[in-house]
Structures are given as structure tokens and as C-alpha cells.
């Protein structure tokens, strides 16, 4: 059940050099140590934690993004799941997180197998990444837009308030204001594009 996560954690430990004197947490023990915050059925899952509850249908998920938050002494991996017109924000602090990642990979096999390594290293870097997107066009808003902008380089813009960005992998992004007719210009969106308009 947890073969993928065990293998990923082993590769992360190996990337830090000599594994002697290092203890690698067994995710099966983590799951069984306390009741999971996740409940599953054939259609999706429900997060129930303290006074919070949210239900998500697998078929409604349109985008999944992950990133790290610098909490001074440690990093925490967070995940935003866009479903319908809502965003569910969860983190690795939730009981049952390891099992949830397994379910996620089973449901969306398109998710890169090594995303956990990519986000963990280097330490204390945000490493924002979209690991699943149903549509061929990746569009980010709100917190996800701001986190992604931290990884991009501004390379210009145009007279319509569009700002062009390059990512480290060469991909191109445009920040635009589709509701620019509204007072204040409306909220921006960040879209991954094949090329800039003037190319």
C-alpha cells in the first residue's frame, strides 16, 4: 500500500548523503499511530479534523498544487486542491497524510512520482509546483499565484497590463487582469502559455 511513499522517503534520505545515524520514519507506523483525518468512499474523500469538515469528489478535482512553508525551524508541506469553485488547503500535519498521498497517486496516476523529492529539496525553499491539472491550460489565482510568482523572472509586459515571466525550466507565464474593466483592475490570474503574444 505504501510502497511508493517508502521508496520516495528512502530516496530523500539518500540525497542528504551518508544515511548512517539517520532514522527514516516508517509511514505505516505514522498512519497507525492515530486515527486518520481522511475518510474515503468510491467517489472521493472527506477531511474531518477537529471542528473542520470538507468533502471532495475525485471527479470534481481540477488542479492540485504543492509547496513548502518555512516555519523557522522546520518546513511544512502544504497542498491546495481545487475542486469545483472551491479550494481545499491541507498539510502534512494531518493524521493519515501518508495514506492520502497513496490514494492520490492511485486516483491520478499522472501525478509525477518524484514530486515529493522535488518539493523537499532544497530545504526552506517554497518550491511551488502544480502536480495535477485536468485542463491543458494551467491557471493560478490567489495564494497559488503569489507562490508561483516567487519562482519566476519578470521578462517584460505589454500595454494591456499583462506581465510576462519565465520559469527556471524555460516555461512561460503571463499575469493578466481579465476583469480589468472593474474598479481597481480586478483580481489577476497567472496562466502558463506556449509562447508570448509577440513571439
N, C-alpha and C positions, 0 to 999 in steps of 0.2 A: 504493500500500500504506500509506503513512504520511501521507496527505493530512489525516486527522483530527488527528493529533498536531502536524503542522506548523502547521495553522491555529490550534490551541489555543495553541501556544507563541508564535505571532505576536500573538495577542490578549493574552496575558500581558505580552509586551514592550510592547505599545501602552498597556496600563493603567498603566505606570510613567511615562508622559509621553513626552517627546521621544525618539525612537529613534535620533537621531544619536549617534555614538560608542558605540553599543551593539552587541555581537556576539551574534547569536542562533545557538545551536548547531543544526546540521543533524542531526536524529536518524538519518538514513540513514548518515551518516559515523560516528555513535556505534555503530550496530549493526555496521558492517563493520570497526570498528577492533579488535575482539577477538571471540573465539568466544562465542556466546550460552550462558547458563546454562540456557536453556529448550529442551526437545525436545518436538515436537508429533506427535500422531497423530490419527486420526479421532475418538477417544474422549476425548481430553484432553491433558494436558501433564505433563512431568516436569521438576522443577528439579534440576539436577546442578551443584553448586558446591563446589569443594574436596572435603572428605570428606562433604558433605551430599547426600542424595538423597531426593526425595519425589515420589510420583506422585499426580495428581489427575484424576479423571474429571469431565468437564464436567457430566454428568448428576447427579453427587453434590454439586455446589456448591449450598448453600442460602443463603449470605449472603456479601457482600463489603463490607468497610468500609475506609476510608482515613483517614489522619491524618498530621500532621507532628510530628516530634520536633525539639526545639530542641537543637542540638549546639553551642551557644555562638556560634560564628562563622558557622554555616550551618544551614539547615533540611534535614531529610531526610524524604521522603515514604515512609511505610510502608503496607502493605496486609495485612489479615488475611482469609484465605479460609477460610470454614467449609465443610467437606465431610465428610459422614457425621458421625462423632462427634469429628472432629479439626479443628485449626486450623493452617493453614499461614501463617506470618508471613514476608513478603518485603519488600524495599525497593528503591528506585530505584537503589541501588548495584549491583544485579546486572547483569551484561552481558546485553544483549538486552531490557532493560526496555521500551524504546520499541516494539519489535515485539510484546512480550507485551501491551501495552495495546491494540494494534490487534486482536490475536486476541481479547482480552476483549470488545471492542466488537462484533466480528463475531459472537461466540457469544451475548452477552447484549445485544441492541440496546436493552433497557430502561434500561441504564446512562445517566445524564444525560451529554450530550455536553460540558458545560462543568464537570464536576466538578473537572477539573484546575485551572481558574482559581479556583474556589471554595476549594479547599484551599490554593492558593499564597498567596492574599491574605487578610488582611494577613500580613506576614512574622512568623515566630516565634510565631504562634498555632497551637494544636493543630488546630483546625478539623475535629474528628472528624465523619465522615459515613458513613452506610450507603448505598452506591451501588447495591446489588442485594440484594433479599430475595425468595426464592421464595414464602414464605408471606405472606399479608396482614398477619400479626402480626409485628412486629419485636421480637425478644427478644435482649437483650445480657447477656453474663456476663463474668466475669474482667476482663482488661485493657480490653476494649471497653466494659464497664460503667463502669469508673473514668474512662476518657477522655471518655465521653459526659456523665457527671455534671459534669465541669468546665464544660460549656456550658449547664447547666440551672440554674433557680432553684427552690429549695425553697419550696413554697407550702402545706405542711401535711402531714397524715397522718391515720391512724386508730388505733384501739386494737389492731389486728392487726399492728402493726409496719410497715404499708405507708406509704411516704413518697411524696408527690405532688410532681411537678416540672412546670414549664413551660419550653418551649424558646423561643428568640427568634422563631421563625416561628409561635408560637401552639400548636404541637403539645403533647400531654400525655403524660407518662410516669409510671409507677409503679414504685418499687423495692419488691420484696416478697421474702419468705423462704418459698418453697414447702415447704422441709424444716424448718420451724420446730420440729417435734417432736423433732428431733435435738438432742443436746447442743451447746450453743453457738449454736443457731438455724439452723445450716446456711448454705450459701452464698446470697447474694442474686442476684436476676435483675432486670433493668430492662426493662420492657415498654412499648411505645408503645400508647396507648389512644385511643379516640374521645372518651371522656369519663370523668371520675372517678366512682366509685361513688355518691357522694352528690348528683350533679347530676340 
